[in-house]
Amino acid sequence: MLRRLAVPALAAFTFAAPAGADELRIGFVNTETGSGAILGQHFRRGWELGLAHQGWAKDGDALGGVPTRVIYGDDQLKPETGLRVVEKMLASDRVQILAGFIWSNVLLAAQQTVFDRKVLLVSVNSGSAALAGKQCSPLFVSTGFQADQNAEAMGTLVDQDGIKSVYVMVPNFQAGKDQIKSFQLRYKGKIVGQTLFKLGEADFQADLAKVREARPEALFAFAPGAMGIAFMKQWSASGLADKIRLYPLWMVDYLTLPAIGDAALGTVHSNHWDPDSTHPRNQHFVKAYLAKHGAMPSHFAAQAYDGASAIAAAVRATGGKASDAAALAREIRKSPLESVRGDLKYNVNGFLIQPHYRRAALKDVSGKLVIRTQGKVFEQPDAYGGDCPDTSRI
C-alpha cells in the first residue's frame, strides 16, 4: 500500500532524500500555444498545484524524497512537434519520467520512443484505446481516463433520456473516431448522420446546416478546447437549440464555461470528475485552486494534480529509485490512487476504474452559471483490459 497524504496541508512538505537517491528528472509535455492552449493552461495549473502540495516549488526541491527537476515542452497540438519535444527530453535532459499529454495523436506519436528508452510514461489526460489493449505497456500509467468510457457514458445517458435519433459531430483524428465507436456501443437509437471536421476548426456553419437538414432529436458533439467554445457560440446563434437537444462531450466544463456563457444552459454531458464532491481531497484541491487562480478548476486540472501526487508517492515507495521505471509503474498501479476523485483502483492496462457522472449546465439560486452533478451513469473497467497481457510480474 502506498503511503500517501490524504489531505496535505497548504504549507509545503519536505522529505529527506534517501541515501544514494537519484536525481529525478520529469518531462512534462503540454499544449502551451495554439487552439489547445486553453486546455494546457488548466493542465499546467493543476500539475503545479499538485507539485506544490507535495513540497516541490522549484528545481532542486525534493519530490517524494528525491531532488527533482521538471522540464516543460510545448507540443503545439502537432504530433511531429510533440515527438521532437519528447526526443529532446530523453536525449538531452535524460528524463526518467515523461508526463502530461493532452492529445491522443501526440501521445501515440511519442509512446514507442518513450518505451524503447525504458522510461515511465504517465498520461495525465490522453487515454487512447491503442494503449489499453494488445499494445499496453507495463511502463504506462494514467491518472486521467480511458478515452472511450466517457463517450460510452454519453451513449448510456442519451439512451436513458429516450432519444431515438442522433447526429454525430467529431474532429477528424483518432480520438474523434474513437468517440463515435464508443458512443454507439451504448446508444441503441439511430445515427442519422455524422460529420468529421478538421482538428482545430473554428467555423461550424456548414456542419450545422447538415445537422439542420438531418433533423435528429439530438446532436452528440465532441470539440474540446477552443473548438468547443466556437461551436457552442455558433450553436446558440443557429437557433437549433430550440429544436434539437445537444449532448456535448469535453466541451462544457469549468474551463470553457466563462467563455461559453448562457449558450451552455440546458446541455447535459458525462464526465469522470464530480466538482461537487464532498470528499476531503476534492474539497482541499478545489479550495486551493480557487484561492490561487480565482476560478473553478476543470477535470484537466484535477487529473494533473493527481499525476503529481501519484509520482511523488511512487518515488517514496521505491525508496527513491527514480531511474527504475518499471518499479515506479508497479507502485502506482498496485495501490488505490488517492485521488481528488476518491480512492481509485487500476485496471491491468494502467487505466483507472472510476465513476462516470451525469452533469448539467444550469444556474444556481443566485443566478450564477454552474455545472451540477446529477448522479452516476456507471463505474466499470474499460473494454480493452482483457486484451492486455498480464504485466504484474514485469
Backbone hydrogen bonds in HBPLUS format (Angstrom, degrees):
<---DONOR---> <-ACCEPTOR-->    atom                        ^
c    i                          cat <-CA-CA->   ^        H-A-AA   ^      H-
h    n   atom  resd res      DA  || num        DHA   H-A  angle D-A-AA Bond
n    s   type  num  typ     dist DA aas  dist angle  dist       angle   num
A0021-ALA N   A0018-PRO O   3.02 MM   3  5.32 146.8  2.13 141.6 134.9     1
A0024-LEU N   A0067-PRO O   2.85 MM  43  6.14 167.9  1.87 160.2 162.8     2
A0069-ARG N   A0024-LEU O   2.81 MM  45  6.31 153.0  1.88 159.5 168.8     3
A0096-GLN N   A0025-ARG O   2.93 MM  71  5.74 152.0  2.01 148.3 153.3     4
A0097-ILE N   A0025-ARG O   3.42 MM  72  6.71 155.4  2.48 156.3 157.1     5
A0026-ILE N   A0069-ARG O   2.94 MM  43  6.35 163.1  1.97 163.6 168.4     6
A0071-ILE N   A0026-ILE O   2.81 MM  45  6.15 166.3  1.83 161.4 165.8     7
A0027-GLY N   A0097-ILE O   2.86 MM  70  6.25 165.9  1.88 164.1 166.4     8
A0099-ALA N   A0027-GLY O   2.75 MM  72  6.07 171.0  1.76 172.8 176.1     9
A0028-PHE N   A0071-ILE O   2.77 MM  43  6.09 164.8  1.79 164.6 168.5    10
A0073-GLY N   A0028-PHE O   3.04 MM  45  6.24 148.8  2.14 158.3 152.7    11
A0029-VAL N   A0099-ALA O   2.85 MM  70  6.27 162.7  1.88 159.2 155.0    12
A0101-PHE N   A0029-VAL O   2.87 MM  72  5.50 166.0  1.89 148.5 152.3    13
A0030-ASN N   A0073-GLY O   2.92 MM  43  6.12 175.2  1.93 167.8 168.6    14
A0075-ASP N   A0030-ASN O   2.82 MM  45  6.12 164.2  1.85 164.6 169.4    15
A0037-ALA N   A0034-GLY O   3.13 MM   3  5.56 168.2  2.14 118.6 121.1    16
A0039-LEU N   A0036-GLY O   3.14 MM   3  5.60 131.4  2.39 108.8 119.9    17
A0040-GLY N   A0036-GLY O   3.17 MM   4  6.48 157.9  2.22 145.0 151.8    18
A0041-GLN N   A0037-ALA O   2.92 MM   4  6.14 140.2  2.08 147.1 155.4    19
A0043-PHE N   A0039-LEU O   2.99 MM   4  6.18 161.0  2.02 153.0 159.2    20
A0044-ARG N   A0040-GLY O   2.92 MM   4  6.05 167.1  1.94 149.7 151.3    21
A0045-ARG N   A0041-GLN O   3.03 MM   4  6.18 160.0  2.07 146.4 152.6    22
A0046-GLY N   A0042-HIS O   2.96 MM   4  6.10 167.9  1.97 154.2 156.4    23
A0047-TRP N   A0043-PHE O   3.07 MM   4  6.26 162.8  2.10 148.0 153.3    24
A0048-GLU N   A0044-ARG O   2.89 MM   4  6.01 168.8  1.90 155.7 158.2    25
A0049-LEU N   A0045-ARG O   2.97 MM   4  6.10 151.0  2.06 144.5 152.6    26
A0050-GLY N   A0046-GLY O   2.91 MM   4  6.11 154.7  1.98 146.4 153.6    27
A0051-LEU N   A0047-TRP O   2.93 MM   4  6.27 155.5  1.99 149.8 156.5    28
A0052-ALA N   A0048-GLU O   2.96 MM   4  6.12 158.7  2.00 141.8 147.7    29
A0053-HIS N   A0049-LEU O   2.98 MM   4  6.23 152.1  2.06 147.7 154.6    30
A0054-GLN N   A0051-LEU O   2.98 MM   3  5.08 144.2  2.11 100.0 111.3    31
A0056-TRP N   A0051-LEU O   2.89 MM   5  5.14 161.3  1.93 145.0 138.7    32
A0055-GLY N   A0052-ALA O   3.06 MM   3  5.08 162.2  2.10 104.9 108.6    33
A0061-ASP N   A0058-LYS O   3.01 MM   3  5.81 165.1  2.03 144.6 148.4    34
A0060-GLY N   A0068-THR O   2.88 MM   8  5.25 167.0  1.89 141.2 145.7    35
A0068-THR N   A0061-ASP O   2.85 MM   7  5.87 155.1  1.91 153.0 155.4    36
A0063-LEU N   A0066-VAL O   2.88 MM   3  5.35 158.5  1.92 140.5 139.5    37
A0066-VAL N   A0063-LEU O   3.28 MM   3  5.35 164.9  2.31 104.5 109.0    38
A0078-LYS N   A0075-ASP O   2.96 MM   3  5.83 159.4  2.00 128.6 132.6    39
A0082-GLY N   A0078-LYS O   2.87 MM   4  6.11 164.9  1.89 161.9 166.8    40
A0083-LEU N   A0079-PRO O   2.91 MM   4  6.10 154.9  1.97 148.2 154.5    41
A0084-ARG N   A0080-GLU O   3.17 MM   4  6.38 155.2  2.23 138.6 144.6    42
A0085-VAL N   A0081-THR O   2.97 MM   4  6.27 157.3  2.02 152.2 158.6    43
A0086-VAL N   A0082-GLY O   2.98 MM   4  6.24 160.6  2.01 149.8 154.7    44
A0087-GLU N   A0083-LEU O   2.86 MM   4  6.09 163.5  1.89 153.6 158.1    45
A0088-LYS N   A0084-ARG O   3.02 MM   4  6.21 155.7  2.08 147.0 152.8    46
A0089-MET N   A0085-VAL O   3.01 MM   4  6.29 160.7  2.04 149.1 154.7    47
A0090-LEU N   A0086-VAL O   2.95 MM   4  6.18 154.5  2.01 153.5 160.2    48
A0091-ALA N   A0087-GLU O   2.92 MM   4  6.01 164.4  1.94 148.4 153.0    49
A0092-SER N   A0088-LYS O   2.78 MM   4  5.37 147.3  1.89 140.8 151.4    50
A0093-ASP N   A0088-LYS O   3.31 MM   5  6.75 156.4  2.37 146.8 152.8    51
A0095-VAL N   A0089-MET O   3.21 MM   6  5.98 164.3  2.23 140.3 145.1    52
A0120-LEU N   A0096-GLN O   3.28 MM  24  6.52 149.7  2.37 158.8 150.0    53
A0098-LEU N   A0120-LEU O   2.86 MM  22  6.22 168.5  1.88 170.8 174.3    54
A0122-VAL N   A0098-LEU O   2.83 MM  24  6.16 167.3  1.84 159.4 163.8    55
A0124-VAL N   A0100-GLY O   2.88 MM  24  4.96 166.8  1.90 141.2 145.4    56
A0126-SER N   A0101-PHE O   3.06 MM  25  5.94 174.8  2.06 154.1 155.5    57
A0107-LEU N   A0103-TRP O   3.07 MM   4  6.34 164.8  2.09 151.0 155.5    58
A0108-LEU N   A0104-SER O   2.88 MM   4  5.98 166.4  1.90 153.0 156.3    59
A0109-ALA N   A0105-ASN O   3.24 MM   4  6.20 142.5  2.39 128.3 137.3    60
A0110-ALA N   A0106-VAL O   3.22 MM   4  6.42 138.0  2.40 143.7 153.9    61
A0110-ALA N   A0107-LEU O   3.15 MM   3  5.30 132.9  2.38  98.5 110.8    62
A0111-GLN N   A0107-LEU O   2.87 MM   4  5.77 143.0  2.01 155.8 165.5    63
A0114-VAL N   A0110-ALA O   3.18 MM   4  6.45 154.3  2.25 154.7 162.5    64
A0115-PHE N   A0111-GLN O   2.98 MM   4  6.27 165.1  2.00 155.7 159.0    65
A0116-ASP N   A0112-GLN O   2.85 MM   4  5.94 155.5  1.91 148.4 155.2    66
A0117-ARG N   A0114-VAL O   3.16 MM   3  5.39 136.3  2.36 100.7 112.3    67
A0119-VAL N   A0114-VAL O   3.33 MM   5  5.66 162.1  2.36 146.2 149.2    68
A0118-LYS N   A0115-PHE O   2.94 MM   3  4.96 161.3  1.97 108.0 112.7    69
A0121-LEU N   A0139-LEU O   2.88 MM  18  6.11 174.3  1.88 175.0 176.6    70
A0141-VAL N   A0121-LEU O   2.98 MM  20  6.38 152.4  2.06 164.1 167.8    71
A0123-SER N   A0141-VAL O   2.91 MM  18  6.37 139.5  2.08 154.4 161.5    72
A0143-THR N   A0123-SER O   2.99 MM  20  6.44 156.7  2.04 157.2 161.7    73
A0147-ALA N   A0127-GLY O   2.79 MM  20  4.68 159.3  1.83 120.4 127.4    74
A0131-LEU N   A0128-SER O   3.13 MM   3  5.79 156.4  2.18 115.5 121.2    75
A0132-ALA N   A0129-ALA O   2.99 MM   3  4.95 157.9  2.04 105.0 112.2    76
A0136-CYS N   A0133-GLY O   3.03 MM   3  5.45 157.9  2.08 122.7 122.8    77
A0140-PHE N   A0137-SER O   3.21 MM   3  5.46 154.1  2.28 115.8 115.2    78
A0142-SER N   A0350-GLY O   2.96 MM 208  6.00 151.7  2.04 163.0 155.9    79
A0149-GLN N   A0146-GLN O   3.05 MM   3  6.02 154.5  2.11 132.6 137.9    80
A0152-GLU N   A0148-ASP O   2.95 MM   4  6.24 148.2  2.05 149.0 159.2    81
A0153-ALA N   A0149-GLN O   2.85 MM   4  6.12 154.5  1.92 144.4 151.4    82
A0154-MET N   A0150-ASN O   2.87 MM   4  6.12 146.1  1.98 137.9 147.4    83
A0155-GLY N   A0151-ALA O   2.93 MM   4  6.24 156.0  1.99 145.7 151.4    84
A0156-THR N   A0152-GLU O   2.97 MM   4  6.28 151.2  2.05 147.1 155.2    85
A0157-LEU N   A0153-ALA O   2.96 MM   4  6.26 164.5  1.98 154.4 156.9    86
A0158-VAL N   A0154-MET O   2.93 MM   4  6.04 158.8  1.97 153.7 159.4    87
A0159-ASP N   A0155-GLY O   3.09 MM   4  6.13 152.4  2.17 137.2 144.8    88
A0160-GLN N   A0156-THR O   2.87 MM   4  6.16 152.4  1.95 145.4 154.0    89
A0161-ASP N   A0157-LEU O   2.98 MM   4  6.16 135.0  2.19 136.4 147.3    90
A0163-ILE N   A0158-VAL O   3.38 MM   5  5.97 167.0  2.40 163.7 160.1    91
A0162-GLY N   A0159-ASP O   2.96 MM   3  5.26 160.5  2.00 110.8 116.1    92
A0190-LYS N   A0164-LYS O   2.93 MM  26  6.12 176.4  1.93 143.9 143.4    93
A0217-GLU N   A0165-SER O   3.16 MM  52  5.34 133.8  2.39 114.7 126.5    94
A0218-ALA N   A0165-SER O   3.19 MM  53  6.53 140.5  2.35 146.4 157.5    95
A0166-VAL N   A0190-LYS O   2.85 MM  24  6.25 155.2  1.91 161.9 168.6    96
A0192-VAL N   A0166-VAL O   2.88 MM  26  5.94 151.1  1.96 141.6 151.1    97
A0167-TYR N   A0218-ALA O   3.01 MM  51  6.51 153.3  2.09 150.2 157.2    98
A0220-PHE N   A0167-TYR O   2.88 MM  53  6.22 164.4  1.90 168.7 173.0    99
A0168-VAL N   A0193-GLY O   2.99 MM  25  6.35 161.7  2.02 144.6 149.8   100
A0195-THR N   A0168-VAL O   2.85 MM  27  6.36 143.9  1.98 150.0 162.0   101
A0169-MET N   A0220-PHE O   2.95 MM  51  6.38 156.1  2.01 157.2 161.6   102
A0222-PHE N   A0169-MET O   2.94 MM  53  6.36 151.7  2.02 156.6 165.9   103
A0170-VAL N   A0195-THR O   3.02 MM  25  6.46 161.6  2.06 166.3 171.7   104
A0197-PHE N   A0170-VAL O   2.95 MM  27  6.31 145.9  2.07 142.6 149.9   105
A0173-PHE N   A0171-PRO O   2.97 MM   2  5.88 131.9  2.21 107.2  92.9   106
A0172-ASN N   A0197-PHE O   2.64 MM  25  5.45 148.0  1.73 166.6 162.5   107
A0176-GLY N   A0173-PHE O   2.97 MM   3  5.40 120.0  2.35 109.7 124.8   108
A0177-LYS N   A0173-PHE O   3.11 MM   4  6.43 160.6  2.15 159.5 165.3   109
A0178-ASP N   A0174-GLN O   2.89 MM   4  6.13 152.6  1.97 151.5 160.0   110
A0179-GLN N   A0175-ALA O   3.05 MM   4  6.30 144.2  2.18 142.1 150.5   111
A0179-GLN N   A0176-GLY O   3.14 MM   3  5.21 123.1  2.48  94.6 108.5   112
A0180-ILE N   A0176-GLY O   3.36 MM   4  6.78 151.1  2.45 147.1 153.2   113
A0181-LYS N   A0177-LYS O   3.25 MM   4  6.55 169.7  2.26 152.2 153.9   114
A0182-SER N   A0178-ASP O   2.94 MM   4  6.10 163.2  1.97 152.0 156.8   115
A0183-PHE N   A0179-GLN O   2.89 MM   4  5.91 159.7  1.93 146.9 152.6   116
A0184-GLN N   A0180-ILE O   3.09 MM   4  6.26 158.2  2.14 149.8 155.2   117
A0185-LEU N   A0182-SER O   3.12 MM   3  5.10 139.2  2.30  96.0 107.6   118
A0186-ARG N   A0183-PHE O   3.25 MM   3  5.80 146.3  2.37 109.7 117.2   119
A0187-TYR N   A0183-PHE O   2.97 MM   4  6.07 157.0  2.02 153.6 161.1   120
A0201-GLU N   A0198-LYS O   2.97 MM   3  5.26 142.3  2.11 141.3 136.5   121
A0208-LEU N   A0204-PHE O   2.87 MM   4  6.07 158.8  1.91 157.8 163.6   122
A0209-ALA N   A0205-GLN O   3.05 MM   4  6.29 142.9  2.19 143.3 153.2   123
A0210-LYS N   A0206-ALA O   3.32 MM   4  6.65 143.4  2.46 138.0 146.1   124
A0210-LYS N   A0207-ASP O   3.11 MM   3  5.24 125.0  2.43  96.8 110.2   125
A0211-VAL N   A0207-ASP O   3.17 MM   4  6.58 150.0  2.26 144.0 152.3   126
A0212-ARG N   A0208-LEU O   2.92 MM   4  6.18 160.1  1.96 148.4 153.5   127
A0213-GLU N   A0209-ALA O   3.05 MM   4  6.26 153.3  2.12 141.4 148.2   128
A0214-ALA N   A0210-LYS O   3.00 MM   4  6.23 147.7  2.11 143.9 152.2   129
A0215-ARG N   A0211-VAL O   3.11 MM   4  6.33 140.9  2.27 150.0 159.4   130
A0245-ARG N   A0217-GLU O   3.03 MM  28  6.37 167.0  2.05 147.5 143.5   131
A0219-LEU N   A0245-ARG O   2.83 MM  26  6.27 150.6  1.91 157.5 163.7   132
A0247-TYR N   A0219-LEU O   2.85 MM  28  6.04 168.4  1.86 171.5 168.1   133
A0221-ALA N   A0247-TYR O   3.22 MM  26  6.45 156.8  2.27 138.1 144.1   134
A0249-LEU N   A0221-ALA O   2.75 MM  28  6.05 168.8  1.76 167.3 170.4   135
A0228-GLY N   A0223-ALA O   2.76 MM   5  4.59  95.0  2.49 127.1 133.2   136
A0228-GLY N   A0225-GLY O   3.03 MM   3  5.50 123.2  2.37 107.8 120.2   137
A0229-ILE N   A0225-GLY O   3.33 MM   4  6.79 150.9  2.42 146.2 154.3   138
A0230-ALA N   A0226-ALA O   3.09 MM   4  6.31 169.8  2.10 153.5 155.2   139
A0231-PHE N   A0227-MET O   2.88 MM   4  6.07 160.6  1.92 149.7 156.1   140
A0232-MET N   A0228-GLY O   2.89 MM   4  5.99 168.8  1.90 149.8 152.6   141
A0233-LYS N   A0229-ILE O   3.20 MM   4  6.38 159.7  2.24 149.1 153.7   142
A0234-GLN N   A0230-ALA O   3.09 MM   4  6.29 160.8  2.13 150.2 155.5   143
A0235-TRP N   A0231-PHE O   2.73 MM   4  5.91 151.7  1.81 155.7 165.2   144
A0236-SER N   A0232-MET O   3.02 MM   4  6.17 159.5  2.06 144.5 148.9   145
A0237-ALA N   A0233-LYS O   3.09 MM   4  6.31 156.6  2.14 142.2 148.6   146
A0238-SER N   A0234-GLN O   2.98 MM   4  6.03 133.1  2.20 138.6 150.2   147
A0238-SER N   A0235-TRP O   3.24 MM   3  5.18 132.4  2.48  93.4 106.0   148
A0242-ASP N   A0239-GLY O   3.37 MM   3  6.02 160.2  2.41 113.0 117.5   149
A0243-LYS N   A0240-LEU O   2.89 MM   3  5.36 155.8  1.95 115.3 123.1   150
A0244-ILE N   A0240-LEU O   2.80 MM   4  5.77 157.4  1.85 168.0 175.5   151
A0257-LEU N   A0253-ASP O   2.81 MM   4  5.67 149.8  1.90 160.1 170.1   152
A0259-ALA N   A0256-THR O   2.99 MM   3  5.56 125.7  2.29 116.3 129.5   153
A0260-ILE N   A0256-THR O   2.97 MM   4  6.11 155.4  2.04 155.4 162.7   154
A0261-GLY N   A0257-LEU O   2.90 MM   4  5.75 171.2  1.91 154.5 157.3   155
A0264-ALA N   A0261-GLY O   3.07 MM   3  6.15 174.3  2.08 131.7 133.6   156
A0265-LEU N   A0262-ASP O   3.04 MM   3  5.34 155.8  2.10 110.4 117.6   157
A0267-THR N   A0264-ALA O   3.11 MM   3  5.80 162.1  2.15 143.0 144.6   158
A0266-GLY N   A0361-ALA O   3.22 MM  95  5.93 159.4  2.27 158.1 153.1   159
A0361-ALA N   A0267-THR O   3.25 MM  94  5.85 158.6  2.30 155.7 160.4   160
A0269-HIS N   A0359-ARG O   2.92 MM  90  5.43 164.2  1.95 156.7 160.8   161
A0359-ARG N   A0269-HIS O   2.79 MM  90  5.43 166.6  1.81 169.0 168.7   162
A0271-ASN N   A0357-TYR O   3.07 MM  86  5.40 141.6  2.22 137.6 148.2   163
A0357-TYR N   A0271-ASN O   2.73 MM  86  5.40 175.5  1.73 155.9 154.5   164
A0277-SER N   A0274-ASP O   3.07 MM   3  5.42 167.1  2.08 116.6 120.3   165
A0282-ASN N   A0279-HIS O   2.98 MM   3  5.33 117.7  2.38 108.5 123.8   166
A0283-GLN N   A0279-HIS O   2.94 MM   4  6.21 164.8  1.96 162.2 167.2   167
A0284-HIS N   A0280-PRO O   2.91 MM   4  6.01 158.4  1.96 146.9 152.8   168
A0285-PHE N   A0281-ARG O   2.98 MM   4  6.12 162.0  2.01 144.9 149.9   169
A0286-VAL N   A0282-ASN O   2.88 MM   4  6.06 176.8  1.88 160.3 160.8   170
A0287-LYS N   A0283-GLN O   2.99 MM   4  6.00 164.2  2.01 145.4 150.5   171
A0288-ALA N   A0284-HIS O   3.02 MM   4  6.14 163.6  2.05 148.6 153.2   172
A0289-TYR N   A0285-PHE O   2.91 MM   4  6.08 160.7  1.94 154.4 160.2   173
A0290-LEU N   A0286-VAL O   2.88 MM   4  6.03 167.3  1.90 154.2 157.7   174
A0291-ALA N   A0287-LYS O   2.99 MM   4  6.14 156.4  2.05 145.1 151.9   175
A0292-LYS N   A0288-ALA O   3.06 MM   4  6.23 147.6  2.17 142.6 150.6   176
A0293-HIS N   A0289-TYR O   2.84 MM   4  5.90 163.6  1.86 158.8 163.1   177
A0294-GLY N   A0290-LEU O   2.77 MM   4  4.71 143.7  1.90 128.1 134.3   178
A0302-ALA N   A0298-SER O   3.11 MM   4  6.46 158.2  2.16 147.8 154.3   179
A0303-GLN N   A0299-HIS O   2.94 MM   4  6.02 163.5  1.96 150.1 153.0   180
A0304-ALA N   A0300-PHE O   3.17 MM   4  6.30 160.7  2.21 144.1 149.5   181
A0305-TYR N   A0301-ALA O   2.93 MM   4  6.06 156.2  1.99 148.7 155.3   182
A0306-ASP N   A0302-ALA O   3.05 MM   4  6.31 158.0  2.10 145.3 150.8   183
A0307-GLY N   A0303-GLN O   2.90 MM   4  6.20 141.2  2.05 140.4 152.0   184
A0308-ALA N   A0304-ALA O   3.19 MM   4  6.55 153.8  2.26 151.7 155.2   185
A0309-SER N   A0305-TYR O   3.32 MM   4  6.67 162.1  2.36 148.5 152.9   186
A0310-ALA N   A0306-ASP O   2.86 MM   4  6.00 155.1  1.92 151.2 158.3   187
A0311-ILE N   A0307-GLY O   3.11 MM   4  6.26 161.7  2.14 148.7 152.7   188
A0312-ALA N   A0308-ALA O   3.10 MM   4  6.29 164.9  2.13 147.1 151.5   189
A0313-ALA N   A0309-SER O   2.98 MM   4  6.10 160.5  2.02 146.7 151.8   190
A0314-ALA N   A0310-ALA O   3.03 MM   4  6.20 156.7  2.08 145.9 152.1   191
A0315-VAL N   A0311-ILE O   2.98 MM   4  6.20 160.3  2.02 154.9 159.8   192
A0316-ARG N   A0312-ALA O   3.07 MM   4  6.31 160.8  2.11 148.8 153.8   193
A0317-ALA N   A0313-ALA O   2.96 MM   4  6.15 159.2  2.00 146.3 152.3   194
A0318-THR N   A0314-ALA O   3.04 MM   4  6.25 140.5  2.20 145.6 154.6   195
A0320-GLY N   A0315-VAL O   2.93 MM   5  5.11 157.5  1.98 166.8 160.2   196
A0319-GLY N   A0316-ARG O   3.07 MM   3  5.25 159.9  2.11 108.9 114.1   197
A0322-ALA N   A0320-GLY O   2.86 MM   2  5.50 132.9  2.08 108.0  93.4   198
A0324-ASP N   A0321-LYS O   3.19 MM   3  5.64 165.4  2.22 115.1 119.6   199
A0328-LEU N   A0324-ASP O   3.06 MM   4  6.36 159.9  2.10 154.8 160.7   200
A0329-ALA N   A0325-ALA O   2.96 MM   4  6.19 161.1  1.99 151.1 156.1   201
A0330-ARG N   A0326-ALA O   2.95 MM   4  6.16 158.1  2.00 146.7 152.6   202
A0331-GLU N   A0327-ALA O   3.01 MM   4  6.23 158.2  2.06 148.7 154.1   203
A0332-ILE N   A0328-LEU O   3.11 MM   4  6.40 156.1  2.17 149.1 155.0   204
A0333-ARG N   A0329-ALA O   2.98 MM   4  6.15 164.8  2.00 152.8 157.2   205
A0334-LYS N   A0330-ARG O   2.90 MM   4  5.86 153.5  1.97 153.0 158.6   206
A0337-LEU N   A0344-LEU O   2.66 MM   7  5.02 156.3  1.72 156.5 152.1   207
A0339-SER N   A0337-LEU O   2.85 MM   2  5.43 124.5  2.16 111.2  94.5   208
A0344-LEU N   A0337-LEU O   3.03 MM   7  5.02 164.4  2.06 135.6 138.2   209
A0339-SER N   A0342-GLY O   3.01 MM   3  5.07 141.2  2.16 147.0 142.1   210
A0342-GLY N   A0339-SER O   3.07 MM   3  5.07 163.5  2.09 106.2 109.0   211
A0353-ILE N   A0345-LYS O   2.93 MM   8  5.73 162.7  1.96 165.8 162.2   212
A0347-ASN N   A0351-PHE O   2.79 MM   4  5.47 174.2  1.80 168.0 169.7   213
A0350-GLY N   A0347-ASN O   3.11 MM   3  5.63 167.5  2.13 121.5 122.7   214
A0356-HIS N   A0378-PHE O   2.86 MM  22  5.59 142.6  2.00 160.9 172.8   215
A0377-VAL N   A0356-HIS O   2.69 MM  21  5.60 167.3  1.70 153.5 157.8   216
A0358-ARG N   A0375-GLY O   2.89 MM  17  5.65 166.9  1.91 160.8 164.4   217
A0374-GLN N   A0358-ARG O   2.67 MM  16  5.29 177.4  1.67 159.1 158.7   218
A0360-ALA N   A0372-ARG O   2.96 MM  12  5.47 154.6  2.03 147.0 154.4   219
A0372-ARG N   A0360-ALA O   2.95 MM  12  5.47 162.5  1.98 157.5 160.5   220
A0362-LEU N   A0370-VAL O   2.98 MM   8  5.60 162.3  2.01 155.4 161.2   221
A0370-VAL N   A0362-LEU O   2.75 MM   8  5.60 174.3  1.75 176.2 177.5   222
A0364-ASP N   A0368-LYS O   2.91 MM   4  5.48 155.8  1.97 149.0 151.4   223
A0367-GLY N   A0364-ASP O   2.89 MM   3  5.27 161.8  1.92 115.7 121.7   224
A0387-ASP N   A0384-TYR O   2.92 MM   3  5.60 155.3  1.98 122.7 129.9   225
A0388-CYS N   A0385-GLY O   3.06 MM   3  5.16 158.2  2.11 106.0 113.0   226
A0394-ILE N   A0391-THR O   3.10 MM   3  5.40 162.2  2.13 112.2 117.8   227
